[in-house]
Amino acid sequence: MSNSEVNYEGSLDGQEHGRDDGDKKPQSRRPANTAFRQQRLKAWQPILTPKSVLPLFFIVGIIFAPIGGLLLWASSEVQEIVIDYTDCSDKAPLYPTAPATFSNVHSYFKSSKQTSAATWQRRLVNVTFDDSLEIPTNRCSIFFELPDSIGPPVYLYYRLTNFYQNHRRYVQSLDLEQLKGEALDNSSISGSSCDPLRLDPVTGKAYYPCGLIANSLFNDSIHSPELVNNGTYVMTNKGIAWESDKDLIKKTQYKPDQVVPPPNWHKRYPNGYTEENLPNLHENEEFMVWMRTAGLPNFSKLARRNDTTAMQAGNYQLDIDDYFPVTEYGGTKQILISTRTVMGGRNPFMGIAYVVVGGLCIVLGALFTVAYLIKPRKLGDHTYLTWNNDHQSTAVATGRDDRFGGHAS
């Protein structure tokens, strides 16, 4: 053996064992000799046969179809009335003109009598804000009928359409530390995610609460419904927010002279904040409900509730102080009065989906079973493989193999 061969073998041996000319620690990229690293774990690879697959179709169908039926039944038990009052300030007759009929009403009651129309009227009233300033306000009065007694509980929602609370910039425009009650200085607010509503450009003070979500707070004042000639059906705005939101949003440590109201709040606080009117957001559950942004452009938010008393059948009047603009962006606003079941509010989609999936599974299972019984296939029958079919060869024998520069033997 020559010296070159010895050196070559030695270099290979050194490379295999991670050695080099120095005294470095041997290195190896070889995975550890374990079942997991060497892919020797036990595995179960089921063989799908008609006898194992067909029962699954029927099992899924038998389970899903009854569940869908129960969901549809629960949804049908919910009674509700939806009233669109978007155009009340423009189209409703002004008092003392008699109320006019409008048809933007949809209802679902157990009774065969449904409410398809209501009447409305508006008044110009002066609403007092900041204990002194009176602001002219359109008060929309809606008169509707409940053919059946509903509840308890009874929930009153406002519903907005075409309002994109899920916009990325909108969702991020808040400051959690400020909502927790901390009195942040202007330098902290200027670096927060409340952009573009962080600091007032005139005074240089921080907005409280800052951000786009708080600034666009739904500010229509919804009164409790009144049963005509029989008193008020009292509904409260307490208990409408999530407990997690109550734990998050606390009373602020700001002093009134440190902050200013957001631009859209100036009508309610025309003279800024004082010791008497500085908002305690920990007690404002309507604010908490609004701050929990919706994922879709059409959404409903809880505004009032009554958990103890049924809402009797009869004619009702519902007054709404109309402030929140929606026609500017092509949206609508509605009032929804509803009950609930153990499955929640009225939503037949989930029940329909379960019934459709269950029905399809049963139908497909029956078709596959018939096909299997009429024309069964042998498991692993190689005659069904396409590579076993005879195809006419397109190759032309030339008697010469040019790859090797000579004739084929």
Secondary structure, DSSP 8 states (H G I E B T S, - for coil): --HHHHHHHHHHHHHHTT--SS----------SSTTTTT----------HHHHHHHHHHHHHHHHHHHHHHHHHHHT--EEEEE-TTHHHHS-BTTS--EEE--EEEE-SSS-----EEEEEEEEEEEETTTEEEEEEEEEEEEEESS-B-SSEEEEEEESS--TT-HHHHH---HHHHTT----HHHHHTSTTTTSSB-TTT--EESS-SHHHHT----EE---EETTS-B---BSSS-S-HHHHHH-------GGGEE--GGGTTT-TT---TTT---TTT-HHHHHHHS--SSSSEEEEEEEESSS-B-SEEEEEEEEE----GGGT--EEEEEE--BTTBSS-THHHHHHHHHHHHHHHHHHHHHHHHHHS---TT-GGG-GGGS---------SEETTTTEE--
